[in-house]
Amino acid sequence: MNIIQSMAIVIPWTLWLVYWIATSKQVKQTAQRETSNSRTLQSIPLIAGGALIIVPDLTSAAWVPDWQQLQGPQFAGFAVLLAGLAFSVWARLHLGTNWSVSVTLKEGHELVRSGPYGLVRHPIYTGCLIALAGAVLIGEQWRCVAGLLLIFASLAYKVRVEESWLTRYFGPAYTQYRREVAALIPGLY
Protein backbone atom coordinates (compact mmCIF):
# COMPACT_ATOMS: atom_id res chain seq x y z
CA MET A 1 0.00 0.00 0.00
CA ASN A 2 1.33 3.41 -0.97
CA ILE A 3 1.36 6.51 1.26
CA ILE A 4 -1.31 8.04 -1.00
CA GLN A 5 -3.69 5.20 -0.19
CA SER A 6 -2.91 5.60 3.51
CA MET A 7 -3.63 9.32 3.35
CA ALA A 8 -6.95 8.66 1.58
CA ILE A 9 -7.88 6.63 4.67
CA VAL A 10 -6.27 8.74 7.40
CA ILE A 11 -7.52 12.20 6.38
CA PRO A 12 -11.29 11.47 6.59
CA TRP A 13 -10.81 9.48 9.80
CA THR A 14 -8.81 12.36 11.31
CA LEU A 15 -11.59 14.83 10.50
CA TRP A 16 -14.10 12.41 12.02
CA LEU A 17 -11.93 12.12 15.14
CA VAL A 18 -11.68 15.91 15.48
CA TYR A 19 -15.49 16.07 15.41
CA TRP A 20 -15.71 13.23 17.94
CA ILE A 21 -13.33 14.99 20.35
CA ALA A 22 -14.97 18.41 19.87
CA THR A 23 -18.39 17.02 20.83
CA SER A 24 -17.22 14.66 23.58
CA LYS A 25 -17.96 17.10 26.41
CA GLN A 26 -21.55 17.77 25.33
CA VAL A 27 -22.93 14.72 27.15
CA LYS A 28 -24.68 13.81 30.36
CA GLN A 29 -22.73 12.98 33.50
CA THR A 30 -21.48 9.40 33.68
CA ALA A 31 -23.17 7.19 36.28
CA GLN A 32 -21.14 4.03 35.60
CA ARG A 33 -18.07 3.35 33.43
CA GLU A 34 -16.51 0.10 32.24
CA THR A 35 -13.32 -1.01 33.95
CA SER A 36 -9.94 -0.07 32.53
CA ASN A 37 -9.19 -3.80 32.01
CA SER A 38 -12.30 -4.15 29.85
CA ARG A 39 -11.40 -1.01 27.91
CA THR A 40 -7.84 -2.27 27.36
CA LEU A 41 -9.10 -5.66 26.18
CA GLN A 42 -11.26 -3.89 23.62
CA SER A 43 -8.57 -1.38 22.59
CA ILE A 44 -5.72 -3.77 21.74
CA PRO A 45 -7.34 -5.40 18.67
CA LEU A 46 -8.77 -2.01 17.67
CA ILE A 47 -5.30 -0.42 17.57
CA ALA A 48 -3.66 -3.43 15.92
CA GLY A 49 -6.42 -3.63 13.30
CA GLY A 50 -6.19 0.08 12.59
CA ALA A 51 -2.44 -0.19 12.07
CA LEU A 52 -2.89 -3.07 9.63
CA ILE A 53 -5.31 -0.96 7.64
CA ILE A 54 -3.57 2.41 7.51
CA VAL A 55 0.20 1.90 7.65
CA PRO A 56 1.85 1.96 4.21
CA ASP A 57 4.05 -0.94 3.17
CA LEU A 58 7.46 -0.92 4.78
CA THR A 59 9.31 -0.45 1.51
CA SER A 60 10.96 2.81 0.52
CA ALA A 61 8.86 2.91 -2.67
CA ALA A 62 5.62 2.85 -0.65
CA TRP A 63 6.60 6.10 1.06
CA VAL A 64 7.00 7.95 -2.24
CA PRO A 65 3.61 9.39 -3.26
CA ASP A 66 2.27 7.49 -6.26
CA TRP A 67 -1.01 8.93 -7.48
CA GLN A 68 -1.38 5.97 -9.85
CA GLN A 69 -2.38 3.95 -6.77
CA LEU A 70 -5.74 5.74 -6.82
CA GLN A 71 -7.89 3.87 -9.31
CA GLY A 72 -11.56 2.81 -9.46
CA PRO A 73 -11.48 0.55 -6.37
CA GLN A 74 -9.86 3.30 -4.29
CA PHE A 75 -12.44 5.88 -5.35
CA ALA A 76 -15.25 3.43 -4.60
CA GLY A 77 -13.63 2.65 -1.25
CA PHE A 78 -13.34 6.35 -0.49
CA ALA A 79 -17.07 6.81 -1.17
CA VAL A 80 -17.90 3.85 1.11
CA LEU A 81 -15.56 5.22 3.79
CA LEU A 82 -17.26 8.63 3.69
CA ALA A 83 -20.73 7.05 3.75
CA GLY A 84 -19.81 4.97 6.80
CA LEU A 85 -18.39 7.95 8.66
CA ALA A 86 -21.48 10.00 7.79
CA PHE A 87 -23.73 7.22 9.11
CA SER A 88 -21.78 7.11 12.38
CA VAL A 89 -22.04 10.91 12.74
CA TRP A 90 -25.79 10.72 12.13
CA ALA A 91 -26.02 8.09 14.87
CA ARG A 92 -23.86 10.19 17.21
CA LEU A 93 -26.08 13.23 16.64
CA HIS A 94 -29.21 11.15 17.15
CA LEU A 95 -27.90 9.65 20.39
CA GLY A 96 -27.23 13.13 21.72
CA THR A 97 -26.16 13.51 25.32
CA ASN A 98 -26.37 9.75 25.98
CA TRP A 99 -23.18 9.18 23.93
CA SER A 100 -19.78 8.18 25.33
CA VAL A 101 -16.58 6.80 23.87
CA SER A 102 -16.45 3.88 26.30
CA VAL A 103 -19.17 1.67 27.69
CA THR A 104 -21.00 3.82 30.25
CA LEU A 105 -24.37 4.50 31.69
CA LYS A 106 -25.29 8.17 31.91
CA GLU A 107 -27.35 9.96 34.52
CA GLY A 108 -30.92 9.70 33.18
CA HIS A 109 -29.79 7.39 30.37
CA GLU A 110 -32.45 7.03 27.68
CA LEU A 111 -33.15 4.14 25.34
CA VAL A 112 -32.98 5.62 21.83
CA ARG A 113 -34.76 3.52 19.19
CA SER A 114 -35.40 6.04 16.44
CA GLY A 115 -33.40 7.19 13.42
CA PRO A 116 -30.37 4.96 12.82
CA TYR A 117 -31.17 3.16 16.09
CA GLY A 118 -34.26 1.79 14.37
CA LEU A 119 -32.00 0.09 11.80
CA VAL A 120 -29.34 -1.35 14.14
CA ARG A 121 -28.80 -1.15 17.89
CA HIS A 122 -25.21 0.11 17.53
CA PRO A 123 -25.20 2.31 14.42
CA ILE A 124 -22.02 4.17 15.36
CA TYR A 125 -20.15 0.87 15.24
CA THR A 126 -21.96 -0.12 12.05
CA GLY A 127 -20.96 3.17 10.43
CA CYS A 128 -17.36 2.69 11.52
CA LEU A 129 -17.34 -0.84 10.11
CA ILE A 130 -18.73 0.42 6.81
CA ALA A 131 -16.01 3.10 6.75
CA LEU A 132 -13.40 0.45 7.49
CA ALA A 133 -14.72 -1.71 4.64
CA GLY A 134 -14.14 1.32 2.42
CA ALA A 135 -10.61 1.59 3.81
CA VAL A 136 -10.02 -2.06 2.90
CA LEU A 137 -11.03 -1.25 -0.69
CA ILE A 138 -8.64 1.69 -0.71
CA GLY A 139 -5.76 -0.39 0.64
CA GLU A 140 -6.45 -3.45 -1.50
CA GLN A 141 -4.39 -5.78 0.68
CA TRP A 142 -5.18 -8.89 2.70
CA ARG A 143 -3.66 -7.33 5.80
CA CYS A 144 -6.40 -4.68 5.57
CA VAL A 145 -8.99 -7.47 5.71
CA ALA A 146 -7.20 -8.89 8.77
CA GLY A 147 -7.31 -5.42 10.33
CA LEU A 148 -11.04 -5.16 9.67
CA LEU A 149 -11.60 -8.57 11.29
CA LEU A 150 -9.62 -7.53 14.38
CA ILE A 151 -11.63 -4.33 14.68
CA PHE A 152 -14.88 -6.27 14.19
CA ALA A 153 -13.81 -8.59 17.03
CA SER A 154 -13.07 -5.56 19.20
CA LEU A 155 -16.47 -4.02 18.50
CA ALA A 156 -18.25 -7.36 18.97
CA TYR A 157 -16.67 -7.58 22.43
CA LYS A 158 -17.73 -3.98 23.18
CA VAL A 159 -21.27 -4.75 21.95
CA ARG A 160 -21.43 -7.74 24.29
CA VAL A 161 -20.42 -5.62 27.30
CA GLU A 162 -22.76 -2.80 26.31
CA GLU A 163 -25.68 -5.15 25.68
CA SER A 164 -25.25 -6.67 29.12
CA TRP A 165 -25.33 -3.26 30.78
CA LEU A 166 -28.26 -1.97 28.74
CA THR A 167 -30.30 -5.14 29.30
CA ARG A 168 -29.72 -4.86 33.04
CA TYR A 169 -30.52 -1.12 33.08
CA PHE A 170 -33.58 -1.05 30.77
CA GLY A 171 -34.85 -4.59 31.47
CA PRO A 172 -37.73 -5.84 29.29
CA ALA A 173 -37.67 -2.74 27.07
CA TYR A 174 -34.12 -3.54 25.95
CA THR A 175 -34.85 -7.25 25.64
CA GLN A 176 -37.70 -6.36 23.27
CA TYR A 177 -35.41 -4.00 21.34
CA ARG A 178 -32.87 -6.82 20.95
CA ARG A 179 -35.57 -9.07 19.51
CA GLU A 180 -36.70 -6.45 17.01
CA VAL A 181 -33.45 -4.82 15.83
CA ALA A 182 -30.09 -6.37 14.84
CA ALA A 183 -26.97 -5.35 16.74
CA LEU A 184 -24.68 -4.33 13.86
CA ILE A 185 -25.78 -5.78 10.52
CA PRO A 186 -29.50 -5.88 9.68
CA GLY A 187 -30.67 -9.45 9.11
CA LEU A 188 -27.31 -10.98 10.10
CA TYR A 189 -25.95 -9.88 13.47
N, C-alpha and C positions, 0 to 999 in steps of 0.2 A: 504494500500500500504506500502510495506517495504522500508527501506532506500536504499536497493540494487536497487529496481526499480526506485526510485527517482534519484539515481546516474547514472543509465543507461540513464536517460533523461537529467540530468543536465550537465554531462560531455561533450557530443557532442555540446549542445547549448552553453556552455561556450567557447569552442574552436571556434565555429562560431562567437560568440560575440567578441572574441579577434581579429579575422580577420576583422570583421566589424569596430571595433574601429581603428585598425592599418591602414585601408585604407580610413578612413573617411576624412582625410585632402587632399586626392588626387582628389579633385573635383574643378569644376569651382566656381567662386564667386557667392554668392546668390544675386539675384535681388529682390526677394520677398519671404517672409516667412509667414507661417500661424500664426495666433494669438496664444498667450499662452493659452487663454481660449479654443480654438479649440483643441490644443494639449493635454490639460488636459482632455477634454471630451473624447478624443480618448484613452488616457493612462489609465484611471481608469478601464474600463472593461478589458483592456489588462493585467494589473497587477493582478487584481482579478482572471482572467481566468488562468493566469500562475501559481498563487499560488494554485488554485484548482487542477491543473495538476501535479505539482512537489512536493508539501509538503507531506511527509509521514503521515500515520495515526497518530493520537495523542495518541497512546497507547505506553506503554514502550516496548512492544514486537516489534512494528514496527521499533524501533530505533536500534534494534539488527540485524546486518546483517544476512540475511537468503538467501543463494544462491539458495535454493529450489524455491524461488519466480521467478526465471528465467527459464521459460519453453518455449515451442514452440511459444505461442502468443507473449511473450516478445521478443524473437529473431526475429520474423517476424516484430514486431513493431519497433525494433531497425533498421532493414534494411529499413523500410519505413521512419523512422526518418532521417537516413543518406541520403537517396535518396532525400527527400524534402529539406534538408539543401544544398545538392550538387546542386539541381536545382536553389535554391535561389542564391547561389554563382555564378553559371553560368550567371544568369540574372544580378547580380550586376556587374560582369566583362563586360558583353555585354553593359550595360548601361554606363559604363565608368564614365567620369567626370560629367555627368548629374545627378548622384545619390545624394541623401540626405536622412537623417533619417526622417526628417519631410517633410510635404508638402511645397515645395519651387519651385520657378522658378529660373533657373540659368542664368547668363549672357550668351547669345548665346545658349540658351536651344535648343536642337535638338529633333525631334520626331523620336524615335528609333522604327522600326517595324520589325526588323530582329531577327534571332535567337529565343530565348524564347519569345520575344515580338511579334513574328508571331503566337505563340500559344495562348497566353493570353496577355491582356494589362498590367497586373500587376503581372508578373511572380515571383517577389520576394515574394509577399504576398501569391501567390499560393504555392510556395515552402515551405514557413513557415507553411501554413495550412496543407500541406502534412506531414511535419515533426511533427506537432502537432497531426495529426491523428495517426502517429506512436507512439507518446507519450501516447495517449489514450490506444492503444493496450498494451503498456508496463505496464501502471498503472492498467488496467482492473477494473476501478471503474466508476460508474455513475457520480461522481463529476468531473472526468476527461472529460467526455462528456459535462457537463455543462461548464467547463472551456473552452473547444474548442468552444462552441457556443458563449460564451462571447467574446472570441478573434475574432471569425468570425464577430460578430457585430461591434467590434472596427475597424476591417479592412474594413468592408463594409462602415462604416462612413468615414474612411480615403479615400477610393476609391471615394466616392461621392464628397468630397471636392476636391480631386486631379482632378477628371474628369471635374469638373466645371472650375477649373483653366486652365487645358490643352485645353479644348474646347474654352475657351475665348482667349487663347494665340495663338493656332494653327488654329482656325477657321474651315473652311470646311475640311481641311486635317484630323483633329482629329475626326470630325463628321463621315467622311468616315471610318476611322480606327475603330470607335465604332460600325459601322454597320457590319464590316467585321470580327472583332475579339472579342471574349468574354472577359469580365473583369477578372474573376478569374477561372472559371471552363468551359472548352470548351463545347459548346452545352447546357449549363445550365444557367450560370450567368456570 
